[in-house]
Amino acid sequence: MTPESGKTLAGIGSLLLCVPFVNIIGVILLLMGMNTLSKHYKDNHICDISLIIASILHIICSILSLIGFMVLFFHQSIMGLFLGLLLLIPIAILQFIFTLIAAIFFKNALHALAEQTGENIFRTAGTLMLISAILTIVLIGSFLMIVTYIITAIAFFTLKNKPPKQSTYNYTQQQTTTENTFTKFCPHCGTPLPPDASYCSNCGKQT
């Protein structure tokens, strides 16, 4: 899969995250796209085991939401509705915890992608995702999370293909440094020697 296909999949997946119950497909597409970009940029921090865990937790959150919806709206009696509300409390707590953990992992992945691409919009999206997860304890967090998914999708769709960062290792400088360690030469055979050498390592004569 090419980087172009990867960013397209990730963008579509980010948009699908906005749609309840369809967001499971969105998580899978986002994970596939991030995995492709991780291989392209040769950076495992973009897609590693933590992002896979985050994706699984996000899917679990969607399933818990579906269960909560069914419990709340399919009980006709007052007693059934009461029991449904009691069941929703632990579901809501688990969903909050899983959403928070997933947001932390996704934030780290998006920050790594921002580092590789130079696109700070990924960093903004990652930070907003964590803030949104914290605020899901109140209603505004859910709306902010949708905005975050849209921003993330825009970041993927507008991402320009860039080659992976090259190593900044300076071979010439290293070679010069190595040569500078030999500041003395054997007067008999010309072999470069450390400055404190008393005998030549090549001919064995005293210097």
C-alpha positions in Angstrom: 0.0 0.0 0.0 1.3 3.4 -1.0 1.6 6.4 1.4 -1.1 8.1 -0.7 -3.5 5.2 0.0 -2.5 5.1 3.6 -3.4 8.8 4.3 -6.7 8.4 2.3 -7.7 5.4 4.4 -6.7 7.2 7.6 -8.7 10.3 6.5 -11.8 8.2 5.7 -11.5 6.3 9.0 -11.2 9.6 10.9 -14.5 10.8 9.4 -16.2 7.5 10.1 -15.3 7.9 13.8 -17.9 10.6 13.9 -20.7 8.2 13.1 -22.0 6.1 16.0 -21.7 2.3 15.6 -20.1 2.8 12.1 -17.0 4.1 13.9 -15.8 0.5 14.4 -15.0 0.4 10.6 -13.4 3.9 11.0 -11.0 2.6 13.7 -10.0 -0.3 11.4 -9.4 2.0 8.4 -7.5 4.5 10.6 -5.3 1.8 11.9 -4.5 0.5 8.4 -3.6 4.0 7.2 -1.4 4.7 10.2 0.4 1.4 9.8 1.2 2.3 6.1 2.5 5.8 7.1 4.5 4.2 9.9 6.3 1.9 7.4 6.8 4.8 5.0 8.4 7.1 7.6 10.2 4.2 9.3 8.9 5.3 12.7 7.2 2.6 14.8 5.9 5.3 17.2 3.3 6.2 14.5 1.7 2.7 14.7 2.9 0.3 17.4 1.2 -2.1 19.8 -0.1 0.8 21.9 -2.1 2.1 18.9 -3.5 -1.4 18.3 -4.6 -1.5 22.0 -6.1 2.0 21.6 -8.1 0.7 18.5 -9.3 -2.3 20.4 -10.4 -0.1 23.4 -12.2 2.2 21.0 -14.1 -0.7 19.5 -15.0 -1.9 23.0 -16.3 1.6 23.8 -18.5 1.5 20.7 -19.9 -1.9 21.8 -20.5 -0.6 25.3 -22.4 2.4 23.8 -24.5 0.0 21.8 -25.3 -2.1 24.9 -26.2 1.0 26.9 -28.5 2.2 24.1 -30.3 -1.1 23.9 -30.6 -1.4 27.7 -32.0 2.1 28.0 -34.5 2.1 25.1 -35.8 -1.5 25.1 -37.1 -1.7 28.6 -40.8 -0.8 28.7 -41.6 -1.2 32.4 -40.5 1.2 35.0 -38.6 -1.5 36.9 -36.9 -2.5 33.6 -36.0 1.1 33.0 -34.6 1.4 36.5 -32.5 -1.7 36.1 -31.3 -0.4 32.8 -30.2 2.9 34.3 -28.3 1.0 37.0 -26.5 -1.1 34.3 -25.6 2.1 32.4 -23.6 3.4 35.4 -20.7 0.8 35.2 -20.9 0.9 31.4 -20.4 4.6 31.4 -17.5 4.3 33.9 -15.8 1.7 31.7 -16.4 3.7 28.6 -14.8 6.8 30.1 -11.7 4.8 31.3 -11.3 3.1 27.9 -11.8 6.3 26.0 -9.2 8.1 28.1 -6.6 5.4 27.6 -7.3 5.2 23.9 -7.0 9.0 23.5 -3.5 8.9 25.2 -2.2 6.3 22.8 -3.7 8.1 19.8 -2.3 11.4 20.9 1.2 9.9 21.1 0.8 8.4 17.6 -0.4 11.7 16.1 2.4 13.6 17.8 4.9 11.2 16.3 3.3 11.7 12.9 3.6 15.5 13.3 7.3 15.1 14.1 7.9 13.1 10.9 5.7 15.2 8.6 6.2 18.7 10.1 2.4 19.1 10.0 1.5 20.6 13.4 -2.2 20.0 12.8 -1.6 16.4 13.8 -0.1 17.6 17.1 -3.2 19.8 17.6 -5.5 17.0 16.8 -3.7 14.7 19.3 -3.9 17.2 22.1 -7.6 17.9 21.4 -8.3 14.2 21.4 -6.9 13.9 24.9 -8.8 17.0 26.1 -12.0 15.7 24.5 -11.6 12.3 26.2 -11.2 14.0 29.6 -14.3 16.1 28.9 -16.5 13.2 27.9 -17.5 13.1 31.5 -19.6 16.0 30.5 -21.6 16.4 27.3 -19.2 18.9 25.7 -16.5 16.3 25.4 -18.5 14.3 22.9 -19.0 17.3 20.6 -15.4 18.3 20.9 -14.3 14.7 20.0 -16.3 15.0 16.8 -14.5 18.2 16.0 -11.2 16.5 16.7 -12.0 13.6 14.3 -12.8 16.2 11.6 -9.6 18.0 12.2 -7.7 14.7 12.0 -9.4 13.8 8.7 -8.4 17.2 7.3 -4.8 16.7 8.4 -4.7 13.3 6.6 -6.4 14.6 3.4 -4.1 17.6 3.1 -0.9 15.7 4.0 1.8 16.2 1.4 4.0 13.2 0.6 7.4 13.7 2.1 10.4 11.3 2.1 11.4 9.9 5.5 13.8 12.0 7.4 17.4 11.3 6.6 20.0 10.6 9.2 21.9 13.8 10.3 25.1 11.8 11.0 28.0 13.7 9.5 30.5 11.1 8.2 33.1 13.8 7.1 33.1 15.3 10.6 33.5 11.9 12.2 36.3 11.0 9.8 38.1 14.3 10.6 37.7 13.7 14.3 39.2 10.3 13.9 42.1 11.6 11.9 42.8 14.3 14.5 43.4 11.7 17.2 46.6 10.7 15.3 48.8 13.9 15.6 52.1 12.1 15.6 53.9 10.1 12.9 56.6 7.5 13.1 59.9 9.0 11.8 60.9 5.7 10.4 57.9 4.4 8.5 55.4 7.3 8.6 52.6 5.4 10.4 50.2 7.8 12.2 50.4 7.3 16.0 48.7 8.7 19.1 50.5 11.7 20.6 51.7 9.7 23.6 53.1 6.7 21.7 56.7 5.8 22.5 57.0 3.0 20.0 55.6 2.6 16.5 52.8 0.1 16.3 53.9 -0.8 12.7 57.7 -1.1 12.8 58.2 -1.3 16.5 61.0 1.3 16.6 61.2 4.0 19.2 59.7 7.3 18.3 
